[in-house]
Amino acid sequence: MNKIGFRHAIRGIFKAIQFERNMKIHMVAMLIVLFTGLILNLNAIEWVFILIAIAIVLIAELLNTSIEKITDQIFTGRHEHARNIKDISAGAVLVAAIFAAMIGIIIFLPKIINFF
């Protein structure tokens, strides 16, 4: 990726954070997870799983946002196909978030129990 492409990609991420409510929620959750990981002193393998889970959720949300924007351009008004497309792409984010939460529980719960 060249310098201009990188700049466009960064701008796209910031636009998603700026305008998409769910992206803001995911970013806050990411910050909480990262901060908690630092406090609980995760090891390298645990960090790898946490970072992969975070990346998958953020990627899914960015793709979902793109799919929704494209769908809005293709279909005007209420349309059953548009609704199905949006529901399916939102479902992908939900699956990613559920599995990320499961990874978080597996990694964080024993540490939190031992912390207290």
N, CA, C and O atoms as CSV, one atom per row, in Angstrom:
chain,resi,resn,atom,element,x,y,z
A,1,MET,N,N,0.848,-1.167,0.000
A,1,MET,CA,C,0.000,0.000,0.000
A,1,MET,C,C,0.895,1.232,0.000
A,1,MET,O,O,1.813,1.355,0.811
A,2,ASN,N,N,0.609,2.136,-0.922
A,2,ASN,CA,C,1.427,3.346,-0.979
A,2,ASN,C,C,0.950,4.370,0.049
A,2,ASN,O,O,-0.043,4.161,0.746
A,3,LYS,N,N,1.673,5.467,0.125
A,3,LYS,CA,C,1.405,6.489,1.139
A,3,LYS,C,C,-0.012,7.053,1.020
A,3,LYS,O,O,-0.678,7.270,2.033
A,4,ILE,N,N,-0.472,7.290,-0.198
A,4,ILE,CA,C,-1.807,7.848,-0.407
A,4,ILE,C,C,-2.874,6.827,-0.009
A,4,ILE,O,O,-3.865,7.180,0.631
A,5,GLY,N,N,-2.672,5.568,-0.383
A,5,GLY,CA,C,-3.614,4.516,-0.003
A,5,GLY,C,C,-3.705,4.358,1.494
A,5,GLY,O,O,-4.791,4.160,2.040
A,6,PHE,N,N,-2.574,4.445,2.159
A,6,PHE,CA,C,-2.537,4.346,3.623
A,6,PHE,C,C,-3.323,5.502,4.235
A,6,PHE,O,O,-4.091,5.306,5.177
A,7,ARG,N,N,-3.130,6.699,3.703
A,7,ARG,CA,C,-3.841,7.878,4.197
A,7,ARG,C,C,-5.355,7.713,4.035
A,7,ARG,O,O,-6.117,8.065,4.935
A,8,HIS,N,N,-5.790,7.176,2.887
A,8,HIS,CA,C,-7.215,6.938,2.656
A,8,HIS,C,C,-7.760,5.903,3.640
A,8,HIS,O,O,-8.865,6.052,4.162
A,9,ALA,N,N,-6.981,4.866,3.885
A,9,ALA,CA,C,-7.417,3.819,4.811
A,9,ALA,C,C,-7.585,4.373,6.223
A,9,ALA,O,O,-8.579,4.084,6.888
A,10,ILE,N,N,-6.633,5.156,6.678
A,10,ILE,CA,C,-6.721,5.774,8.004
A,10,ILE,C,C,-7.929,6.703,8.074
A,10,ILE,O,O,-8.659,6.717,9.066
A,11,ARG,N,N,-8.131,7.484,7.003
A,11,ARG,CA,C,-9.280,8.384,6.965
A,11,ARG,C,C,-10.587,7.588,7.054
A,11,ARG,O,O,-11.527,8.006,7.731
A,12,GLY,N,N,-10.643,6.449,6.374
A,12,GLY,CA,C,-11.832,5.610,6.431
A,12,GLY,C,C,-12.117,5.097,7.828
A,12,GLY,O,O,-13.268,5.073,8.264
A,13,ILE,N,N,-11.074,4.687,8.531
A,13,ILE,CA,C,-11.244,4.214,9.915
A,13,ILE,C,C,-11.775,5.354,10.780
A,13,ILE,O,O,-12.708,5.156,11.558
A,14,PHE,N,N,-11.196,6.535,10.652
A,14,PHE,CA,C,-11.647,7.667,11.458
A,14,PHE,C,C,-13.062,8.103,11.094
A,14,PHE,O,O,-13.815,8.522,11.973
A,15,LYS,N,N,-13.441,8.016,9.821
A,15,LYS,CA,C,-14.819,8.332,9.425
A,15,LYS,C,C,-15.791,7.345,10.063
A,15,LYS,O,O,-16.857,7.738,10.536
A,16,ALA,N,N,-15.426,6.069,10.077
A,16,ALA,CA,C,-16.289,5.070,10.701
A,16,ALA,C,C,-16.442,5.351,12.193
A,16,ALA,O,O,-17.543,5.249,12.733
A,17,ILE,N,N,-15.352,5.701,12.855
A,17,ILE,CA,C,-15.420,6.026,14.285
A,17,ILE,C,C,-16.266,7.279,14.505
A,17,ILE,O,O,-17.049,7.346,15.452
A,18,GLN,N,N,-16.107,8.254,13.639
A,18,GLN,CA,C,-16.807,9.524,13.784
A,18,GLN,C,C,-18.316,9.389,13.575
A,18,GLN,O,O,-19.098,10.006,14.300
A,19,PHE,N,N,-18.730,8.591,12.594
A,19,PHE,CA,C,-20.136,8.579,12.196
A,19,PHE,C,C,-20.914,7.326,12.581
A,19,PHE,O,O,-22.144,7.336,12.529
A,20,GLU,N,N,-20.246,6.267,12.959
A,20,GLU,CA,C,-20.942,5.008,13.228
A,20,GLU,C,C,-20.975,4.716,14.722
A,20,GLU,O,O,-19.929,4.533,15.345
A,21,ARG,N,N,-22.166,4.672,15.293
A,21,ARG,CA,C,-22.346,4.435,16.721
A,21,ARG,C,C,-21.717,3.125,17.169
A,21,ARG,O,O,-21.034,3.079,18.192
A,22,ASN,N,N,-21.946,2.061,16.409
A,22,ASN,CA,C,-21.406,0.755,16.806
A,22,ASN,C,C,-19.883,0.734,16.778
A,22,ASN,O,O,-19.260,0.047,17.587
A,23,MET,N,N,-19.283,1.471,15.864
A,23,MET,CA,C,-17.822,1.536,15.820
A,23,MET,C,C,-17.295,2.231,17.066
A,23,MET,O,O,-16.261,1.840,17.607
A,24,LYS,N,N,-17.996,3.253,17.521
A,24,LYS,CA,C,-17.606,3.928,18.762
A,24,LYS,C,C,-17.681,2.955,19.936
A,24,LYS,O,O,-16.792,2.927,20.787
A,25,ILE,N,N,-18.746,2.163,19.973
A,25,ILE,CA,C,-18.907,1.176,21.041
A,25,ILE,C,C,-17.762,0.170,21.004
A,25,ILE,O,O,-17.192,-0.160,22.045
A,26,HIS,N,N,-17.423,-0.315,19.821
A,26,HIS,CA,C,-16.321,-1.277,19.687
A,26,HIS,C,C,-14.988,-0.660,20.109
A,26,HIS,O,O,-14.156,-1.337,20.713
A,27,MET,N,N,-14.784,0.601,19.798
A,27,MET,CA,C,-13.528,1.264,20.182
A,27,MET,C,C,-13.431,1.419,21.697
A,27,MET,O,O,-12.359,1.222,22.271
A,28,VAL,N,N,-14.526,1.766,22.341
A,28,VAL,CA,C,-14.531,1.876,23.804
A,28,VAL,C,C,-14.264,0.510,24.424
A,28,VAL,O,O,-13.471,0.386,25.357
A,29,ALA,N,N,-14.935,-0.515,23.895
A,29,ALA,CA,C,-14.714,-1.878,24.399
A,29,ALA,C,C,-13.256,-2.282,24.216
A,29,ALA,O,O,-12.666,-2.896,25.106
A,30,MET,N,N,-12.675,-1.944,23.075
A,30,MET,CA,C,-11.271,-2.265,22.821
A,30,MET,C,C,-10.364,-1.605,23.857
A,30,MET,O,O,-9.460,-2.246,24.394
A,31,LEU,N,N,-10.605,-0.333,24.133
A,31,LEU,CA,C,-9.778,0.374,25.113
A,31,LEU,C,C,-9.909,-0.246,26.502
A,31,LEU,O,O,-8.921,-0.384,27.222
A,32,ILE,N,N,-11.121,-0.615,26.869
A,32,ILE,CA,C,-11.333,-1.270,28.167
A,32,ILE,C,C,-10.587,-2.594,28.230
A,32,ILE,O,O,-9.944,-2.897,29.236
A,33,VAL,N,N,-10.666,-3.389,27.159
A,33,VAL,CA,C,-9.980,-4.687,27.113
A,33,VAL,C,C,-8.473,-4.496,27.177
A,33,VAL,O,O,-7.792,-5.202,27.920
A,34,LEU,N,N,-7.947,-3.551,26.409
A,34,LEU,CA,C,-6.501,-3.320,26.420
A,34,LEU,C,C,-6.027,-2.858,27.799
A,34,LEU,O,O,-5.003,-3.331,28.292
A,35,PHE,N,N,-6.753,-1.954,28.412
A,35,PHE,CA,C,-6.400,-1.466,29.745
A,35,PHE,C,C,-6.464,-2.607,30.768
A,35,PHE,O,O,-5.576,-2.752,31.608
A,36,THR,N,N,-7.522,-3.406,30.684
A,36,THR,CA,C,-7.665,-4.545,31.597
A,36,THR,C,C,-6.532,-5.545,31.396
A,36,THR,O,O,-6.004,-6.090,32.365
A,37,GLY,N,N,-6.158,-5.789,30.146
A,37,GLY,CA,C,-5.042,-6.688,29.864
A,37,GLY,C,C,-3.744,-6.208,30.466
A,37,GLY,O,O,-2.948,-7.009,30.954
A,38,LEU,N,N,-3.522,-4.896,30.435
A,38,LEU,CA,C,-2.311,-4.344,31.051
A,38,LEU,C,C,-2.344,-4.520,32.566
A,38,LEU,O,O,-1.341,-4.898,33.172
A,39,ILE,N,N,-3.489,-4.248,33.173
A,39,ILE,CA,C,-3.609,-4.380,34.631
A,39,ILE,C,C,-3.424,-5.835,35.064
A,39,ILE,O,O,-2.781,-6.113,36.076
A,40,LEU,N,N,-3.990,-6.752,34.292
A,40,LEU,CA,C,-3.919,-8.171,34.667
A,40,LEU,C,C,-2.653,-8.859,34.161
A,40,LEU,O,O,-2.468,-10.060,34.360
A,41,ASN,N,N,-1.787,-8.089,33.505
A,41,ASN,CA,C,-0.483,-8.589,33.067
A,41,ASN,C,C,-0.596,-9.849,32.203
A,41,ASN,O,O,-0.061,-10.902,32.548
A,42,LEU,N,N,-1.298,-9.723,31.080
A,42,LEU,CA,C,-1.440,-10.857,30.170
A,42,LEU,C,C,-0.082,-11.281,29.629
A,42,LEU,O,O,0.817,-10.457,29.459
A,43,ASN,N,N,0.056,-12.570,29.364
A,43,ASN,CA,C,1.292,-13.049,28.740
A,43,ASN,C,C,1.187,-12.890,27.225
A,43,ASN,O,O,0.141,-12.489,26.715
A,44,ALA,N,N,2.247,-13.197,26.515
A,44,ALA,CA,C,2.306,-12.957,25.070
A,44,ALA,C,C,1.228,-13.723,24.310
A,44,ALA,O,O,0.595,-13.168,23.412
A,45,ILE,N,N,1.013,-14.974,24.652
A,45,ILE,CA,C,0.012,-15.784,23.949
A,45,ILE,C,C,-1.389,-15.219,24.196
A,45,ILE,O,O,-2.202,-15.153,23.274
A,46,GLU,N,N,-1.670,-14.814,25.426
A,46,GLU,CA,C,-2.973,-14.222,25.732
A,46,GLU,C,C,-3.181,-12.932,24.942
A,46,GLU,O,O,-4.271,-12.678,24.428
A,47,TRP,N,N,-2.118,-12.114,24.851
A,47,TRP,CA,C,-2.211,-10.883,24.068
A,47,TRP,C,C,-2.506,-11.182,22.597
A,47,TRP,O,O,-3.292,-10.479,21.962
A,48,VAL,N,N,-1.876,-12.217,22.064
A,48,VAL,CA,C,-2.105,-12.568,20.662
A,48,VAL,C,C,-3.579,-12.870,20.433
A,48,VAL,O,O,-4.172,-12.360,19.483
A,49,PHE,N,N,-4.176,-13.688,21.288
A,49,PHE,CA,C,-5.585,-14.034,21.129
A,49,PHE,C,C,-6.485,-12.811,21.303
A,49,PHE,O,O,-7.441,-12.637,20.547
A,50,ILE,N,N,-6.196,-11.977,22.275
A,50,ILE,CA,C,-6.992,-10.769,22.503
A,50,ILE,C,C,-6.893,-9.832,21.298
A,50,ILE,O,O,-7.905,-9.308,20.833
A,51,LEU,N,N,-5.672,-9.620,20.792
A,51,LEU,CA,C,-5.493,-8.710,19.660
A,51,LEU,C,C,-6.139,-9.248,18.392
A,51,LEU,O,O,-6.704,-8.478,17.615
A,52,ILE,N,N,-6.066,-10.552,18.172
A,52,ILE,CA,C,-6.746,-11.149,17.008
A,52,ILE,C,C,-8.251,-10.975,17.140
A,52,ILE,O,O,-8.918,-10.626,16.166
A,53,ALA,N,N,-8.792,-11.211,18.326
A,53,ALA,CA,C,-10.231,-11.052,18.541
A,53,ALA,C,C,-10.661,-9.606,18.295
A,53,ALA,O,O,-11.676,-9.359,17.643
A,54,ILE,N,N,-9.894,-8.661,18.815
A,54,ILE,CA,C,-10.201,-7.246,18.596
A,54,ILE,C,C,-10.164,-6.926,17.107
A,54,ILE,O,O,-11.076,-6.284,16.586
A,55,ALA,N,N,-9.127,-7.366,16.428
A,55,ALA,CA,C,-8.987,-7.079,14.997
A,55,ALA,C,C,-10.157,-7.645,14.200
A,55,ALA,O,O,-10.687,-6.974,13.314
A,56,ILE,N,N,-10.557,-8.860,14.504
A,56,ILE,CA,C,-11.663,-9.480,13.764
A,56,ILE,C,C,-12.955,-8.696,13.961
A,56,ILE,O,O,-13.703,-8.485,13.007
A,57,VAL,N,N,-13.221,-8.266,15.184
A,57,VAL,CA,C,-14.444,-7.488,15.441
A,57,VAL,C,C,-14.392,-6.154,14.702
A,57,VAL,O,O,-15.374,-5.762,14.071
A,58,LEU,N,N,-13.263,-5.452,14.769
A,58,LEU,CA,C,-13.160,-4.156,14.094
A,58,LEU,C,C,-13.246,-4.304,12.580
A,58,LEU,O,O,-13.885,-3.492,11.912
A,59,ILE,N,N,-12.610,-5.328,12.039
A,59,ILE,CA,C,-12.686,-5.586,10.603
A,59,ILE,C,C,-14.120,-5.887,10.201
A,59,ILE,O,O,-14.612,-5.363,9.202
A,60,ALA,N,N,-14.791,-6.732,10.978
A,60,ALA,CA,C,-16.185,-7.069,10.683
A,60,ALA,C,C,-17.062,-5.818,10.711
A,60,ALA,O,O,-17.921,-5.642,9.847
A,61,GLU,N,N,-16.849,-4.954,11.694
A,61,GLU,CA,C,-17.657,-3.729,11.786
A,61,GLU,C,C,-17.377,-2.791,10.618
A,61,GLU,O,O,-18.306,-2.195,10.073
A,62,LEU,N,N,-16.114,-2.652,10.225
A,62,LEU,CA,C,-15.791,-1.811,9.065
A,62,LEU,C,C,-16.410,-2.368,7.790
A,62,LEU,O,O,-16.950,-1.610,6.983
A,63,LEU,N,N,-16.339,-3.679,7.599
A,63,LEU,CA,C,-16.959,-4.288,6.416
A,63,LEU,C,C,-18.475,-4.148,6.459
A,63,LEU,O,O,-19.101,-3.875,5.435
A,64,ASN,N,N,-19.069,-4.333,7.632
A,64,ASN,CA,C,-20.512,-4.171,7.782
A,64,ASN,C,C,-20.926,-2.751,7.413
A,64,ASN,O,O,-21.911,-2.552,6.703
A,65,THR,N,N,-20.182,-1.776,7.890
A,65,THR,CA,C,-20.483,-0.382,7.575
A,65,THR,C,C,-20.405,-0.145,6.076
A,65,THR,O,O,-21.266,0.521,5.501
A,66,SER,N,N,-19.373,-0.688,5.444
A,66,SER,CA,C,-19.227,-0.533,3.989
A,66,SER,C,C,-20.382,-1.186,3.245
A,66,SER,O,O,-20.935,-0.608,2.309
A,67,ILE,N,N,-20.739,-2.383,3.660
A,67,ILE,CA,C,-21.854,-3.092,3.010
A,67,ILE,C,C,-23.152,-2.317,3.168
A,67,ILE,O,O,-23.938,-2.224,2.225
A,68,GLU,N,N,-23.383,-1.761,4.351
A,68,GLU,CA,C,-24.596,-0.974,4.569
A,68,GLU,C,C,-24.615,0.273,3.681
A,68,GLU,O,O,-25.651,0.614,3.111
A,69,LYS,N,N,-23.476,0.949,3.564
A,69,LYS,CA,C,-23.405,2.155,2.725
A,69,LYS,C,C,-23.647,1.809,1.255
A,69,LYS,O,O,-24.376,2.518,0.561
A,70,ILE,N,N,-23.042,0.732,0.788
A,70,ILE,CA,C,-23.243,0.302,-0.602
A,70,ILE,C,C,-24.698,-0.086,-0.819
A,70,ILE,O,O,-25.295,0.284,-1.830
A,71,THR,N,N,-25.265,-0.821,0.109
A,71,THR,CA,C,-26.665,-1.247,0.002
A,71,THR,C,C,-27.588,-0.044,-0.074
A,71,THR,O,O,-28.530,-0.034,-0.866
A,72,ASP,N,N,-27.327,0.975,0.747
A,72,ASP,CA,C,-28.147,2.191,0.706
A,72,ASP,C,C,-28.069,2.882,-0.652
A,72,ASP,O,O,-29.042,3.494,-1.093
A,73,GLN,N,N,-26.918,2.788,-1.316
A,73,GLN,CA,C,-26.767,3.404,-2.638
A,73,GLN,C,C,-27.480,2.602,-3.738
A,73,GLN,O,O,-27.999,3.171,-4.698
A,74,ILE,N,N,-27.493,1.287,-3.580
A,74,ILE,CA,C,-28.102,0.427,-4.601
A,74,ILE,C,C,-29.622,0.410,-4.491
A,74,ILE,O,O,-30.326,0.482,-5.499
A,75,PHE,N,N,-30.120,0.315,-3.266
A,75,PHE,CA,C,-31.561,0.202,-3.040
A,75,PHE,C,C,-32.085,1.498,-2.432
A,75,PHE,O,O,-31.615,1.932,-1.380
A,76,THR,N,N,-33.055,2.110,-3.096
A,76,THR,CA,C,-33.674,3.304,-2.536
A,76,THR,C,C,-34.966,2.901,-1.833
A,76,THR,O,O,-35.705,2.040,-2.312
A,77,GLY,N,N,-35.222,3.523,-0.713
A,77,GLY,CA,C,-36.427,3.193,0.033
A,77,GLY,C,C,-36.301,1.851,0.736
A,77,GLY,O,O,-35.215,1.282,0.847
A,78,ARG,N,N,-37.443,1.364,1.208
A,78,ARG,CA,C,-37.461,0.081,1.909
A,78,ARG,C,C,-37.485,-1.039,0.881
A,78,ARG,O,O,-38.292,-1.029,-0.048
A,79,HIS,N,N,-36.596,-1.997,1.058
A,79,HIS,CA,C,-36.495,-3.098,0.105
A,79,HIS,C,C,-36.095,-4.353,0.864
A,79,HIS,O,O,-35.169,-4.325,1.675
A,80,GLU,N,N,-36.785,-5.444,0.605
A,80,GLU,CA,C,-36.535,-6.703,1.311
A,80,GLU,C,C,-35.108,-7.200,1.106
A,80,GLU,O,O,-34.488,-7.680,2.055
A,81,HIS,N,N,-34.573,-7.097,-0.107
A,81,HIS,CA,C,-33.196,-7.542,-0.362
A,81,HIS,C,C,-32.192,-6.702,0.428
A,81,HIS,O,O,-31.219,-7.226,0.970
A,82,ALA,N,N,-32.441,-5.399,0.484
A,82,ALA,CA,C,-31.547,-4.514,1.243
A,82,ALA,C,C,-31.561,-4.901,2.716
A,82,ALA,O,O,-30.513,-4.961,3.360
A,83,ARG,N,N,-32.746,-5.162,3.243
A,83,ARG,CA,C,-32.857,-5.560,4.648
A,83,ARG,C,C,-32.104,-6.858,4.905
A,83,ARG,O,O,-31.398,-6.975,5.906
A,84,ASN,N,N,-32.245,-7.827,4.019
A,84,ASN,CA,C,-31.546,-9.105,4.185
A,84,ASN,C,C,-30.031,-8.924,4.134
A,84,ASN,O,O,-29.308,-9.510,4.939
A,85,ILE,N,N,-29.553,-8.125,3.203
A,85,ILE,CA,C,-28.113,-7.866,3.085
A,85,ILE,C,C,-27.582,-7.247,4.371
A,85,ILE,O,O,-26.559,-7.680,4.902
A,86,LYS,N,N,-28.284,-6.231,4.867
A,86,LYS,CA,C,-27.846,-5.551,6.088
A,86,LYS,C,C,-27.913,-6.475,7.300
A,86,LYS,O,O,-27.025,-6.449,8.152
A,87,ASP,N,N,-28.963,-7.290,7.378
A,87,ASP,CA,C,-29.091,-8.229,8.500
A,87,ASP,C,C,-27.961,-9.261,8.493
A,87,ASP,O,O,-27.412,-9.598,9.542
A,88,ILE,N,N,-27.626,-9.748,7.324
A,88,ILE,CA,C,-26.559,-10.756,7.218
A,88,ILE,C,C,-25.212,-10.151,7.595
A,88,ILE,O,O,-24.440,-10.776,8.322
A,89,SER,N,N,-24.919,-8.948,7.113
A,89,SER,CA,C,-23.624,-8.339,7.450
A,89,SER,C,C,-23.569,-7.966,8.931
A,89,SER,O,O,-22.510,-8.059,9.552
A,90,ALA,N,N,-24.694,-7.547,9.500
A,90,ALA,CA,C,-24.729,-7.284,10.937
A,90,ALA,C,C,-24.554,-8.582,11.719
A,90,ALA,O,O,-23.942,-8.591,12.787
A,91,GLY,N,N,-25.090,-9.675,11.184
A,91,GLY,CA,C,-24.912,-10.979,11.815
A,91,GLY,C,C,-23.449,-11.383,11.883
A,91,GLY,O,O,-23.015,-12.001,12.855
A,92,ALA,N,N,-22.693,-11.036,10.857
A,92,ALA,CA,C,-21.256,-11.344,10.860
A,92,ALA,C,C,-20.555,-10.618,12.012
A,92,ALA,O,O,-19.686,-11.186,12.673
A,93,VAL,N,N,-20.938,-9.368,12.246
A,93,VAL,CA,C,-20.349,-8.611,13.357
A,93,VAL,C,C,-20.740,-9.256,14.683
A,93,VAL,O,O,-19.917,-9.374,15.591
A,94,LEU,N,N,-21.998,-9.673,14.789
A,94,LEU,CA,C,-22.466,-10.306,16.019
A,94,LEU,C,C,-21.694,-11.586,16.314
A,94,LEU,O,O,-21.294,-11.822,17.454
A,95,VAL,N,N,-21.485,-12.409,15.297
A,95,VAL,CA,C,-20.705,-13.645,15.476
A,95,VAL,C,C,-19.291,-13.311,15.947
A,95,VAL,O,O,-18.786,-13.932,16.882
A,96,ALA,N,N,-18.652,-12.332,15.305
A,96,ALA,CA,C,-17.300,-11.934,15.700
A,96,ALA,C,C,-17.278,-11.436,17.143
A,96,ALA,O,O,-16.377,-11.783,17.908
A,97,ALA,N,N,-18.268,-10.624,17.516
A,97,ALA,CA,C,-18.311,-10.076,18.867
A,97,ALA,C,C,-18.557,-11.157,19.915
A,97,ALA,O,O,-17.966,-11.122,20.994
A,98,ILE,N,N,-19.424,-12.115,19.604
A,98,ILE,CA,C,-19.694,-13.208,20.544
A,98,ILE,C,C,-18.441,-14.036,20.780
A,98,ILE,O,O,-18.107,-14.348,21.923
A,99,PHE,N,N,-17.746,-14.393,19.705
A,99,PHE,CA,C,-16.532,-15.188,19.871
A,99,PHE,C,C,-15.415,-14.397,20.544
A,99,PHE,O,O,-14.623,-14.961,21.300
A,100,ALA,N,N,-15.347,-13.096,20.273
A,100,ALA,CA,C,-14.369,-12.250,20.964
A,100,ALA,C,C,-14.681,-12.202,22.461
A,100,ALA,O,O,-13.776,-12.254,23.294
A,101,ALA,N,N,-15.961,-12.104,22.792
A,101,ALA,CA,C,-16.349,-12.107,24.210
A,101,ALA,C,C,-15.996,-13.440,24.862
A,101,ALA,O,O,-15.549,-13.470,26.008
A,102,MET,N,N,-16.192,-14.528,24.147
A,102,MET,CA,C,-15.837,-15.843,24.692
A,102,MET,C,C,-14.340,-15.943,24.942
A,102,MET,O,O,-13.915,-16.473,25.968
A,103,ILE,N,N,-13.542,-15.439,24.013
A,103,ILE,CA,C,-12.087,-15.417,24.199
A,103,ILE,C,C,-11.733,-14.570,25.414
A,103,ILE,O,O,-10.897,-14.957,26.230
A,104,GLY,N,N,-12.380,-13.407,25.527
A,104,GLY,CA,C,-12.140,-12.539,26.675
A,104,GLY,C,C,-12.483,-13.215,27.988
A,104,GLY,O,O,-11.734,-13.100,28.959
A,105,ILE,N,N,-13.595,-13.911,28.030
A,105,ILE,CA,C,-13.990,-14.618,29.254
A,105,ILE,C,C,-12.979,-15.700,29.596
A,105,ILE,O,O,-12.575,-15.834,30.751
A,106,ILE,N,N,-12.575,-16.461,28.607
A,106,ILE,CA,C,-11.604,-17.544,28.844
A,106,ILE,C,C,-10.293,-16.990,29.391
A,106,ILE,O,O,-9.690,-17.587,30.283
A,107,ILE,N,N,-9.855,-15.869,28.868
A,107,ILE,CA,C,-8.569,-15.299,29.286
A,107,ILE,C,C,-8.690,-14.478,30.567
A,107,ILE,O,O,-7.867,-14.612,31.472
A,108,PHE,N,N,-9.712,-13.632,30.645
A,108,PHE,CA,C,-9.796,-12.688,31.760
A,108,PHE,C,C,-10.414,-13.260,33.029
A,108,PHE,O,O,-9.978,-12.912,34.126
A,109,LEU,N,N,-11.401,-14.112,32.914
A,109,LEU,CA,C,-12.118,-14.562,34.111
A,109,LEU,C,C,-11.214,-15.208,35.157
A,109,LEU,O,O,-11.290,-14.833,36.327
A,110,PRO,N,N,-10.359,-16.167,34.781
A,110,PRO,CA,C,-9.477,-16.740,35.815
A,110,PRO,C,C,-8.550,-15.699,36.441
A,110,PRO,O,O,-8.270,-15.758,37.639
A,111,LYS,N,N,-8.075,-14.750,35.639
A,111,LYS,CA,C,-7.182,-13.714,36.156
A,111,LYS,C,C,-7.925,-12.771,37.100
A,111,LYS,O,O,-7.385,-12.351,38.124
A,112,ILE,N,N,-9.162,-12.445,36.747
A,112,ILE,CA,C,-9.955,-11.555,37.602
A,112,ILE,C,C,-10.269,-12.256,38.919
A,112,ILE,O,O,-10.187,-11.647,39.986
A,113,ILE,N,N,-10.629,-13.542,38.844
A,113,ILE,CA,C,-10.911,-14.317,40.072
A,113,ILE,C,C,-9.670,-14.342,40.953
A,113,ILE,O,O,-9.781,-14.151,42.164
A,114,ASN,N,N,-8.507,-14.569,40.388
A,114,ASN,CA,C,-7.258,-14.617,41.174
A,114,ASN,C,C,-6.819,-13.236,41.648
A,114,ASN,O,O,-6.111,-13.112,42.648
A,115,PHE,N,N,-7.244,-12.195,40.923
A,115,PHE,CA,C,-6.883,-10.820,41.265
A,115,PHE,C,C,-7.525,-10.411,42.590
A,115,PHE,O,O,-6.931,-9.673,43.376
A,116,PHE,N,N,-8.740,-10.897,42.827
A,116,PHE,CA,C,-9.476,-10.534,44.046
A,116,PHE,C,C,-9.368,-11.626,45.028
A,116,PHE,O,O,-9.917,-11.525,46.126
